Amino acid sequence: MLITFEGIDGCGKTTQIGLLSSYLRENGKEVLTLREPGGTEFSEKIRDLLLHSKDKLTAQSELFLFESARADLVEKIIKPELEKGTIVILDRFYDSTTAYQGYGRQIDLNVVNASNHLASKNLKPDITFFLDIPLELSYQRSNHRKLDKIEKSGDEFFTRVIDGYKKIAGEEPERIVNIDGTKPIGEIFKTIMDKMINLIY
Ligand code: TYD
């Protein structure tokens, strides 16, 4: 089973992934948590280029780097683990590319979708949790942290990303659970568990 978490920085993905993976492990499930971009030696190198290199990247080269990191992770780790029956929990997957490179950087959505399909080998999450928070809260929560390259993209970019995520979630309501990320941690986790119970048991 493939579970993905989406949302802008500071939306609480990491906390919820920690809670969900602990719950599943305590209940005897084999769980692997991964983040994108990253997860293989090659993809971690690309992550470093994407988030920390001093060069200015074009939107297209950014898109291809994210897809390249994804293709490596899907082929080497995600597919084999899913075949073994592991529950794979991913911190970001192709919806991030649609939101950030498609809506955010304004690359043609058909191109982004085709690239996503190619890199993910048509793998589709069984369920996706989108934690929706306003931009101001994202800024507040990352107040004291050093921003990475993408996080420095500005208000207009992030407003497009947030609106993009809402559109993506609206188009696939059967897969994507849209959660108000401003709610307390326990309440969000309850919403996630309500959905998970149906899938697991
Ligand atoms: P990361 O630190 O993993 O995000 P978070 O702070 O949410 O844990 O950094 C990943 C950054 O890359 C994040 O700003 C979102 C961006 N990103 C894209 O622009 N496109 C993508 O396809 C992916 C996977 C991430």
Residues whose N, C-alpha, C, O or C-beta is under 5 A from the ligand:
A	BS01	TYD	G7 I8 D9 E36 P37 F66 R92 F93 S96 T97 Y100 I150 E151
